[in-house]
Amino acid sequence: MVTAEERTQRARAGGAGGGLAGRNPVYLGIAASACVSASAMFVKLSGVNAGTAALWRCLLALVALVPFALAERRRLGPRPARAQVYDAVAGALLGVDFVFWAQSIHDVGSSIATVLLNVQIAVFPLLALVLTRAPAGARYWRTLPVLLFGVALASGAVGHPEPGSSPVSGVLYGAAAGVAFAGYLFLTRLGGGTGHTVHPVCVSTLAAALTSGTLGALWTGIDPAPGWGPVGWLAVMALLGQAVSLVLLGPALSRLAPVTSAALLLLQPVLAVLLGVLFMGERPTVTQFAGCALVVLAVWHTSRGAH
C-alpha cells in the first residue's frame, strides 16, 4: 500500500528529474508542436465532417491514454481534486476547439487553418494577465496588431484567398478554435506541477469527447461508422496530434512563462504550411504566404523578450 507521503515524494521526484516532468520544457514544447502540425492534414485526409472528426479523435485517443493513465495513478496516486477540475474544464474548451478547427480546415485548408489557430498566442497572455496578473510585456503589446493583421492575411479575409476556400467563415471558425485552445493551455498550466502527465490529458480528452460530441451532433451531425479509411487517418492523428502532443505539452506549460509557452507553438503553422503544400497540394496565394510570415515573425519577436 502506497502512503500519501510516498506518493508526494514520487511526484516531487518526477518533477525534479524523472519522466517527462524532468525534461527540458522547451524541448517538450517543440516536440508537441511538431506532432500537432500534421493533425490538420490527417483531418483533411479522413474526409469526414467537423463533428465526426472531433469526436472520433477523442475516442481513439482515449484508447491509448486510459491504460497509461491508470498505471500513472497506481504509481503516483490520485491527482488532486482541484487539478482535476482544471483538467475537465480545459477539456471542455478543447472539445469546442476541435470542432471549430476541423470546420476551419474544410473552409481554408489544413495549412492555413493551423496558422489561424495561432490566435491563441494573442489570447493566452491576456488570460494570464487578467486571471493571474502575469505581465505580457511591452513586446507583446507592440506586436499584437501585426499578429492579428497577419492572421487576416493568412486566412484570405484580407487580400487574395486560395481559390475554392471560404476565408470569412474559415477565419471565424479558426479564431474561435484559437480562443478555446488558449483557454485549454491556460487551465492546463494552472493545473500542472503535480507530477502527473498522462492522467490530466486523459481527463481532458474525456471532457473534450463530451463537448465535441454534443456540439458536433447539434451542428454538423456525427457519422457513427465513417469507415476504416477515415478511422485510420483519425487514429494516426489522435495518437500523434492529441495523445502524444498533449502529454508532452502538460509538463512544459507548467514550467514556462505564458508568453514563452505560446511562442513555442510557433513551429505548428510553419510545419503545417510545408506539409499542406508538399503533401496535400494546397496552394496558398502570395498574400496568404505573406500573412503566414507575419504571424511567424510576430511570435518570434514576442518570444525574444520571454527567454
N, C-alpha and C positions, 0 to 999 in steps of 0.2 A: 504494500500500500504506500503510495507516494504522499508525503505530507505536504501541507501548504508551503512550509518553509523550503522544502526541497524543490518544489515547483518554481518558487520565486527565484531560487539560486540558479536553476536551469535556464529560466527565462533571461536572467541577467547575463549568464554565461553566453547564451546565444547572441544577445545584443552586443557583447564585448568582442566576440571573435568567432563564434560558431555559427554554421549555417549561413543563410543569406543575410541575416541581420548583422553579421560581422564583416560583410563585403563592402568594398568601396561604393557608396551610394551613387556616385557619378556614373560608374561603370554599369551599375544595375539599371539606372535610368536610360542609358544609351542602349543597352540590350533590349529593354522593354520597348523603346521607340522603334527599334529595328523590327521587332515582332509585329507591332501594331501597323507598321507601314504597309504590309502586304494584305491586311484584313479586308480593305475595300475591294481589292482585286478579287478575292475569293467570294465576296458577297455578289459581285457582278457576274462572276463565272457561274454561280449557282442558279441565277435566273429567276429566283423567287421574289415575291413582293416583300415590302419592308417589314410587315408584322411577322411573316413566316421566318424571315432571316433572323430577326431579333430573338424570337422565342426559341427557335431551334439551336442557335448558337449558345444560349444559356443552358438548355437541357443537355446538350452534348458536352459542354464544359463541366457540368456537374458530375457527369460520369467519370471524368478524370480527376476532379477535385475531391469528391467525397472520401475516397479511401485514404488519401494523404491527409485530409483534414482530421479524420478520426484518429489516425496514427499520431498526428501532432498533438491532439487533445490528450491522448494517453501519455505522451511524453512530457508535456508542459502543464497539463491540467486545463480546466475551462478558462476561456477568455473572460475578462471582467464584463459584467452586465452592461456597464455604461459604454464600453468599447463596442459591444455587440449591437447596441442601439445605433451608434455611429455607422457600423457596418451595414445595418439594414436600411437606414435612411439613404446612405450613399448608394446602395444597390438599387433602391427605388429610382433615384436620379439616373443611374446607369442604364436602367431599362428604357427610360424615356430617351436618353441619348442614342441607344441602339436603334430604336425605331426611326427617329428623325434622321439619323445619319444614313441608314440604309436607303431611305427615300431620297436623300440628297445625292447618293451615289447614282440612283436611277436618273436623276434630273440633270446632273452636271458631270458625271463620270467619276471613276474611282480616285483618280489623282487629285482633281480639284476639290472633291468632297473632303479629302483628308486635309487639304490646305485650309478649307473653311472651318474644320474642327478646331483649328488653332485660335479661334475666337476665345477659347478657354484661357489663352495666355493673357488676354486683356481682363478677363473676369476673375481669374484666380487671385491675383494680388489685391483686387478690390474687396473680395470676400475676406481675405486675411486682414486687410486694413479695418474694415467695418466691425468684424467679429472678434479679432484678437489684437487689433491695433498694431500689427506688424507693418512698418512703413514700406511703401512700394519703392520709394527712391525717386530722385529727380529724373533720372534717365527714363524711367517708366512713363512718367507724365509727358516728357518731351517726345517720346517715341510712339505713344498710343495713337495719335491721329494718323501717323504714317502707316502703322499696322492695320488700322481699320480701312484706310484707303487701299492698301494692298489687298486686303480680303475682298473688297468690292471689285477691284480689277481682276483678281484671280477667278472670281466666280463668273465674270462676264456681265454682272449687273451694271458695271461702268466699262465702257469700251466695247470690244467686239467679242462675243461669246463663240464657243465652238459650235459649228452647225449641228442642229438636231438637239441641242441642250435646252434646258429651261432655267436660265440663270436667276430669275427673280424668285421662283419657288425654291430653287436649289440653295440660294444664299439664305433664305428664311429658315429652311429646314436645317441647313448646316450650322447657322448661327444658334438655333435652338438646341441643337445637339452639343455645340461647344459650351453653351451656358450650363447645360445639365452635366456635362463632363467636368467642368470646373468645380461644380458643387461636389461631385464624386471625389475629385482629387483633394479638395479642401477637407472634407469629412474624413477621408482616409488618413490624411496627415494628422488630424486631431486624435484619431483612434489608434495611432501607431505607438510603438515603444514598449509593447508587452512581450516581445519575443516570438509571437505567433506570426506566421507569414501566409500559410495556406488557409487556415480557418477563417480569417476575415474575408478573404476572397470568396470562399465557399458561401458564406452567409450573404455577401453582397450579390453574388450570382443568383442565389435563390430568390432574393428580393427582386432582382432585375427580371427574372423569369416571370414573376407575378405581374409586375407593372408593364413589361413589354407585351405579355400575353393579353392583358386587359386592353391596353391601348391599341395593339395590333388588331384584336378581334373587333373593336369598335370602329376602327378606321379603314384598314386595308383588307381585313379578313385574314385568316390563317389557314394554310393548307396543312392538314394533319399528316398527309403522306405525299411529300413532294417528289419522291423517287430517290433511287440510290445515288444517281449522279449528283443532284443538288445537295443531298445529305452528306456526300463525301467531301464536296468543297466546303460546306459549312463546318464539317468536323475538323478539317485542317485549320480553318480559320478560328474555330473555338479553342483548339489546342494551343496554337501559337499566339493569335491575336487577343485571346481572352485569358485562358488559364495561365499560361506561362508569363505573358506580359504583365498581368495584374499581380501575380505572385512576386515578380521582380520589382514592380512599382511600389508596393507597400513598404518594404524596408527602406527604400530610397527616399520616399516622400517624408517619412517621419524624422529624417535626419538632415534634411536640406531646407534652406530658406525658401519661402514661397516663390519668389521670382526665379530662383535657380531651378526649382522643381519644374516650373512651367517652361523655362528655357531649354531644359534638357530634352524636351519632347520635340525640339526643332528638327530632329532627323526624320520625324514622321512625314511631313509634307515633302521634303527633299526626295526621300527614297520612294514615296508613293508616286510622285510625278515621273520619276525614272521608270518605275515598274509599269505604270499606266501607258507610257509611250512605247516602251520596249516590248511588252507582252500583250497589251490589250488593244493596241492600235489607236489609242486616243491621240488626238492632235489638238492640244490647246493652241489658241491664237497667240500672236505676238503680245498683245496687251495682257492676256492671261499669264503668260510666262513672266512678263514684267511685274504683275501683281504677286506672283509666287516669289520672285526675287525680293520684292519689297518686304513681304512677310518675313522671309528668312533674315534679311539684313536688320529689320526692326527688332526681331527677337534676339539676334546676336548682339546688337548694340545694347539692348536692355540687360542681357545676361553678363556683360562685361563688368558692370558695377556690382554684381552679386557674388563674384568669386573672390 
